[in-house]
């Protein structure tokens, strides 16, 4: 077996498992960070909405503090 062929085989045998392990690790790290960020955003929105409701009872034009979402509360018809 030529030296180049042997080197390529060793490189492939070492790099494929490392890439798989790194891919799985990055998936869980990114998922965890996204969950933390989403939880923080939801808690901030909840606090903002609670403060808004303490000062104003009308929620027809409530805008979330992040500016990305708009919530409209429509009262139920009785």
N, CA and C of each residue as an Amber inpcrd file, in Angstrom:
protein
   234
   0.8520000  -1.1710000   0.0000000   0.0000000   0.0000000   0.0000000
   0.9020000   1.2390000   0.0000000   0.5700000   2.1640000  -0.8270000
   1.3800000   3.3680000  -0.9230000   1.1720000   4.2390000   0.3060000
   2.1490000   5.0510000   0.5970000   2.1090000   5.9120000   1.7650000
   0.9350000   6.8870000   1.6990000   0.6580000   7.4530000   0.5450000
  -0.4340000   8.4100000   0.4040000  -1.7860000   7.7390000   0.6750000
  -1.9760000   6.5440000   0.1540000  -3.2250000   5.8180000   0.3730000
  -3.4090000   5.5050000   1.8520000  -2.3730000   5.0560000   2.5030000
  -2.4330000   4.7330000   3.9260000  -2.7410000   5.9840000   4.7460000
  -2.1340000   7.0970000   4.3820000  -2.3660000   8.3530000   5.0940000
  -3.8140000   8.7990000   4.9330000  -4.3680000   8.6730000   3.7480000
  -5.7650000   9.0530000   3.5030000  -6.7110000   8.1710000   4.3150000
  -6.4380000   6.8900000   4.3910000  -7.2840000   5.9810000   5.1610000
  -7.2350000   6.3340000   6.6450000  -6.0550000   6.5760000   7.1770000
  -5.9320000   6.9630000   8.5930000  -6.6390000   8.2920000   8.8660000
  -6.4740000   9.2240000   7.9410000  -7.1290000  10.5190000   8.1070000
  -8.6490000  10.3580000   8.1310000  -9.1840000   9.5590000   7.2280000
 -10.6270000   9.3340000   7.1780000 -11.1140000   8.6220000   8.4360000
 -10.3650000   7.6270000   8.9020000 -10.7680000   6.8910000  10.0980000
 -10.7470000   7.7700000  11.3470000  -9.8960000   8.7800000  11.3800000
  -9.8370000   9.6840000  12.5160000 -10.8170000  10.8510000  12.3990000
 -10.9800000  11.3740000  11.2010000 -11.7790000  12.5850000  11.0510000
 -13.2870000  12.3270000  11.0660000 -13.7520000  11.2230000  10.5190000
 -15.1950000  10.9570000  10.4860000 -15.7750000  10.8450000  11.8930000
 -15.2140000  10.0580000  12.7990000 -15.7850000  10.0150000  14.1520000
 -15.6970000  11.3650000  14.8790000 -14.5970000  12.0880000  14.6680000
 -14.4740000  13.3990000  15.3070000 -15.5260000  14.3670000  14.7930000
 -15.7840000  14.3520000  13.5000000 -16.8100000  15.2210000  12.9310000
 -18.2040000  14.8380000  13.4320000 -18.4650000  13.5570000  13.5780000
 -19.7600000  13.1240000  14.1070000 -19.9470000  13.5650000  15.5570000
 -18.9160000  13.3940000  16.3640000 -18.9940000  13.8140000  17.7680000
 -19.1700000  15.3300000  17.8630000 -18.4130000  16.0660000  17.0730000
 -18.5210000  17.5320000  17.0960000 -19.8910000  17.9910000  16.6160000
 -20.4400000  17.3480000  15.6130000 -21.7710000  17.7120000  15.1100000
 -22.8490000  17.5020000  16.1550000 -22.8100000  16.3730000  16.8450000
 -23.7910000  16.0990000  17.8960000 -23.6260000  17.0900000  19.0480000
 -22.3880000  17.3650000  19.4250000 -22.1350000  18.3110000  20.5170000
 -22.6400000  19.7060000  20.1550000 -22.3550000  20.1720000  18.9480000
 -22.8170000  21.4890000  18.5250000 -24.3390000  21.5490000  18.4700000
 -24.9740000  20.4700000  18.0490000 -26.4420000  20.4400000  18.0150000
 -27.0120000  20.6770000  19.4060000 -26.5100000  19.9560000  20.3990000
 -27.0400000  20.1060000  21.7480000 -26.6860000  21.4570000  22.3590000
 -25.5170000  21.9710000  22.0670000 -25.1280000  23.2910000  22.5850000
 -26.0190000  24.3830000  21.9860000 -26.2230000  24.3470000  20.6820000
 -27.0490000  25.3570000  20.0270000 -28.4960000  25.2500000  20.4760000
 -29.0180000  24.0340000  20.6100000 -30.3860000  23.8410000  21.0900000
 -30.5480000  24.4020000  22.4930000 -29.5860000  24.1480000  23.3510000
 -29.6360000  24.6520000  24.7200000 -29.6240000  26.1780000  24.7450000
 -28.7590000  26.7890000  23.9550000 -28.6760000  28.2520000  23.9110000
 -29.9570000  28.8690000  23.3590000 -30.5380000  28.2590000  22.3420000
 -31.7950000  28.7710000  21.8010000 -32.9230000  28.6640000  22.8210000
 -32.9740000  27.5620000  23.5490000 -34.0030000  27.4030000  24.5800000
 -33.8460000  28.4450000  25.6830000 -32.6050000  28.6980000  26.1110000
 -32.3690000  29.7200000  27.1360000 -32.8050000  31.0940000  26.6370000
 -32.4660000  31.4060000  25.4090000 -32.8210000  32.6960000  24.8410000
 -34.3330000  32.8540000  24.7200000 -35.0080000  31.8100000  24.2850000
 -36.4620000  31.8630000  24.1470000 -37.1340000  31.9930000  25.5050000
 -36.6410000  31.2620000  26.4970000 -37.1970000  31.3710000  27.8450000
 -37.0410000  32.7810000  28.3880000 -35.8680000  33.3680000  28.1790000
 -35.6240000  34.7280000  28.6510000 -36.5520000  35.7230000  27.9560000
 -36.7370000  35.5510000  26.6560000 -37.6180000  36.4360000  25.9070000
 -39.0610000  36.3070000  26.3800000 -39.5010000  35.0880000  26.6180000
 -40.8740000  34.8800000  27.0930000 -41.0830000  35.4530000  28.4890000
 -40.0950000  35.3050000  29.3580000 -40.2160000  35.8820000  30.7030000
 -40.2570000  37.4080000  30.6510000 -39.4470000  38.0060000  29.7810000
 -39.4790000  39.4600000  29.6320000 -40.8350000  39.9290000  29.1140000
 -41.3880000  39.2100000  28.1470000 -42.7020000  39.5610000  27.6230000
 -43.7670000  39.4100000  28.6990000 -43.6740000  38.3560000  29.4930000
 -44.6420000  38.1380000  30.5720000 -44.5850000  39.2770000  31.5850000
 -43.3680000  39.6540000  32.0000000 -43.2280000  40.7470000  32.9660000
 -43.7620000  42.0520000  32.3880000 -43.4460000  42.3010000  31.1320000
 -43.9050000  43.5210000  30.4880000 -45.4330000  43.5450000  30.4100000
 -46.0430000  42.4350000  30.0480000 -47.4940000  42.3510000  29.9560000
 -48.1430000  42.5110000  31.3300000 -47.5520000  41.9100000  32.3590000
 -48.1000000  42.0640000  33.7100000 -48.0590000  43.5270000  34.1470000
 -46.9400000  44.2030000  33.8920000 -46.8460000  45.6310000  34.2290000
 -47.8340000  46.4570000  33.4140000 -48.0010000  46.1080000  32.1590000
 -48.9450000  46.8140000  31.2930000 -50.3670000  46.6570000  31.8130000
 -50.7010000  45.4420000  32.2410000 -52.0530000  45.1870000  32.7390000
 -52.3080000  45.8710000  34.0760000 -51.2560000  46.0830000  34.8780000
 -51.4300000  46.7930000  36.1430000 -51.7750000  48.2640000  35.9060000
 -51.2020000  48.8380000  34.8610000 -51.4190000  50.2640000  34.6130000
 -52.5990000  50.5290000  33.6890000 -52.8370000  49.6510000  32.7370000
 -53.9170000  49.8480000  31.7610000 -54.7320000  48.5650000  31.6770000
 -56.0240000  48.7140000  31.5920000 -56.8780000  47.5360000  31.4780000
 -57.1970000  47.1870000  30.0230000 -56.9340000  48.1080000  29.1250000
 -57.2260000  47.8740000  27.7110000 -56.0380000  47.1730000  27.0490000
 -56.2670000  45.9820000  26.5410000 -55.1790000  45.2280000  25.8920000
 -55.3720000  45.1410000  24.3850000 -56.2190000  45.9870000  23.8250000
 -56.5230000  45.8520000  22.4040000 -55.3240000  46.1800000  21.5140000
 -54.4170000  47.0280000  21.9800000 -53.2640000  47.3910000  21.1540000
 -51.9490000  47.1200000  21.8780000 -51.8550000  46.0200000  22.5570000
 -50.6190000  45.6900000  23.2780000 -49.5410000  45.2530000  22.2950000
 -48.3670000  45.8460000  22.4140000 -47.2190000  45.4430000  21.5960000
 -46.1490000  44.8980000  22.5300000 -45.6010000  43.7610000  22.1850000
 -44.5720000  43.1310000  23.0080000 -43.3100000  43.9830000  23.0260000
 -42.5020000  43.9010000  24.0970000 -41.3250000  44.7700000  24.2170000
 -40.2250000  44.4870000  23.1970000 -40.2100000  43.2960000  22.6190000
 -39.1510000  42.9890000  21.6560000 -39.3920000  43.6600000  20.3100000
 -40.6110000  44.1020000  20.0770000 -40.9270000  44.7820000  18.8320000
 -41.1540000  43.8500000  17.6590000 -40.8650000  42.5750000  17.8370000
 -41.0280000  41.6250000  16.7430000 -42.4350000  41.0450000  16.6800000
 -43.0990000  41.0370000  17.8040000 -44.4120000  40.4090000  17.8170000
 -45.4680000  41.4210000  18.2440000 -46.6460000  41.2080000  17.7790000
 -47.7680000  42.0580000  18.1320000 -48.8870000  41.1400000  18.5980000
 -49.3820000  41.3810000  19.7930000 -50.4460000  40.5580000  20.3400000
 -51.7140000  41.3790000  20.3870000 -52.7800000  40.8110000  19.9500000
 -54.0520000  41.4970000  20.0210000 -55.0190000  40.6210000  20.7950000
 -55.5660000  41.1820000  21.8380000 -56.5090000  40.4640000  22.6800000
 -57.9140000  40.9500000  22.3500000 -58.7390000  40.0410000  21.9320000
 -60.1090000  40.3860000  21.5940000 -61.0180000  39.7560000  22.6380000
 -61.8730000  40.5500000  23.2830000 -62.7730000  39.9850000  24.2940000
 -63.7930000  39.0530000  23.6580000 -64.1900000  38.0330000  24.4010000
 -65.1720000  37.0720000  23.9130000 -66.5460000  37.7360000  23.8530000
 -67.2870000  37.3600000  22.8380000 -68.6700000  37.8420000  22.7280000
 -69.5400000  37.0290000  23.6620000 -70.4040000  37.7260000  24.4080000
 -71.2650000  37.0010000  25.3640000 -72.6740000  36.9730000  24.9080000
